[in-house]
Amino acid sequence: MTRLILLLLSLTLASARAGLGDTESQCLDQFGPSANQTDGSGVGEKLVFYEKGGVGIGVEFWKGRASCLFYKKTIRSEGLSDEEIEAFLKESADDSFWEGAHIIGEGRRWARKDGKAVAHYNAQQKLLIIMTDAFAIERMKNRTPSDQ
């Protein structure tokens, strides 16, 4: 029964997943036209927002590739379930796997075994962020003292 539920969930979420390293063209093919677009965080060239399957997806492109992904339910009172988080992480596992979640405050953090990506789920904001390790390092370099 659990396998059936996970299979159905993965089929439902398949329409709302992006992978680290996807090009803007691949995201367009997956999600259709963006709902909104803005400048990047200071690291990425641009941040593009999509909505699919009841999930808002933010994709920050850096060096032409999806380097930072944001997932949040479109119904603001709902958080992501453990199964949904697992499905989103799996999509960005590449040829590696995510090591167990570490509880940090009200959130959880993961690191990909190959050292090429990190993830954080903020339970208070109900937001999952997945980013390449190179993007995370570049983001830390660009932080100002007021950001810390």
Buried (B, 14 or more C-beta within 10 A) or exposed (E): EEEEEEEEBBEEBEEBBBBBBBEBEBBBEBBEEBBEEEEBBEBBEBBBBBBBBEBBBBBBBBEEBBBBBBBBBEEEEEBBEEBBBBBBBBBBBBEBEBEEBEEEEEBBBBBBEEEBBBBBBBEEEBBBBBBBBBBBEBBEEEEEEEEE
